[in-house]
């Protein structure tokens, strides 16, 4: 979970994750030199096996996501980014995702809803992709993908350092 100055949202986000019915997961919270109290909030909520990493210099979202890979536990099979201003709508989201991972796909695309004030935009169905690479590149952002860990950490799949967007 990359973060920079999202203290306003971080508690809602983390509680929505920690309250999941499926419990076999870890949160790697990577703070990108926040000047608010985001880190204190994360530390108050995240206990082992979860991790709070504080970057010493600004690396933006791309660098924070790459740093998270370095702190994954050895037994992690899949990576899913939930940004610090997002939250899981229901307590069974991870359970549903875990069920879908039964066949061990390389990538699982997940739906989402976005909220802008009182308005809500609903995520749309996936288009038909030509191949795995096309799917990885075509789906907007990291938050819409659950990626097999061994694929996610390959050099060609790492994020550009110093970028806000994927």
Helices and strands as residue ranges (DSSP letters): E 2-3, H 7-18, E 28-31, H 38-45, E 51-54, H 60-70, E 78-80, H 93-100, G 101-103, E 107-109, E 113-116, E 119-122, H 132-138, G 142-144, E 145-148, H 149-152, G 155-157
